[in-house]
Amino acid sequence: MEDMYQVAADILRYIVEFSTLLLELFGICILVYTAVKSFIFWLKKDDSIRLQLAQGIALALEFKLGGEVLRTVVVREWAELGILGAIITLRAALTFLIHWEIKNEESRVQAEMNNTPNVPGPQ
């Protein structure tokens, strides 16, 4: 019976480690894609660059945060749990601040759109 428990624990650990790596890989891919796309928009002098960059960073951080939360499933020591807790807290704070920045940027863009005179287009 103890062998079955050990095998189940090993399988769970491998699944969690693989899933964590997969979530972190998604976060990295999203961040790199967003950075390249934002750089291209910066070259084109697009005004929506800040909003798109912040949204991409926020999404990437949420994937990375998900990986950290999943990693807590297989933590065996209190010291490791403390380190993971600090990382999760830091990433959650960053995500909160980025979402706050996104909300402010969306308000700014909306205000600019409302102040721009409406030019009738072709009908």
ChimeraX attribute file (.defattr): number of C-alpha atoms within 10 A of each C-alpha:
attribute: neighborCount
match mode: 1-to-1
recipient: residues
	/A:1	6
	/A:2	7
	/A:3	8
	/A:4	9
	/A:5	10
	/A:6	11
	/A:7	12
	/A:8	12
	/A:9	13
	/A:10	13
	/A:11	12
	/A:12	14
	/A:13	16
	/A:14	13
	/A:15	12
	/A:16	18
	/A:17	17
	/A:18	13
	/A:19	16
	/A:20	21
	/A:21	16
	/A:22	15
	/A:23	21
	/A:24	21
	/A:25	16
	/A:26	17
	/A:27	24
	/A:28	17
	/A:29	13
	/A:30	18
	/A:31	20
	/A:32	15
	/A:33	14
	/A:34	21
	/A:35	16
	/A:36	12
	/A:37	16
	/A:38	21
	/A:39	15
	/A:40	13
	/A:41	17
	/A:42	14
	/A:43	9
	/A:44	10
	/A:45	10
	/A:46	12
	/A:47	11
	/A:48	14
	/A:49	18
	/A:50	17
	/A:51	19
	/A:52	18
	/A:53	22
	/A:54	21
	/A:55	19
	/A:56	22
	/A:57	22
	/A:58	24
	/A:59	20
	/A:60	24
	/A:61	22
	/A:62	19
	/A:63	20
	/A:64	23
	/A:65	23
	/A:66	17
	/A:67	24
	/A:68	20
	/A:69	15
	/A:70	16
	/A:71	18
	/A:72	15
	/A:73	13
	/A:74	15
	/A:75	14
	/A:76	9
	/A:77	8
	/A:78	9
	/A:79	10
	/A:80	12
	/A:81	16
	/A:82	12
	/A:83	11
	/A:84	17
	/A:85	15
	/A:86	12
	/A:87	15
	/A:88	19
	/A:89	13
	/A:90	13
	/A:91	18
	/A:92	16
	/A:93	12
	/A:94	16
	/A:95	21
	/A:96	13
	/A:97	14
	/A:98	21
	/A:99	17
	/A:100	13
	/A:101	16
	/A:102	19
	/A:103	13
	/A:104	13
	/A:105	17
	/A:106	15
	/A:107	12
	/A:108	12
	/A:109	15
	/A:110	12
	/A:111	11
	/A:112	11
	/A:113	11
	/A:114	10
	/A:115	9
	/A:116	9
	/A:117	8
	/A:118	8
	/A:119	6
	/A:120	6
	/A:121	5
	/A:122	4
	/A:123	3
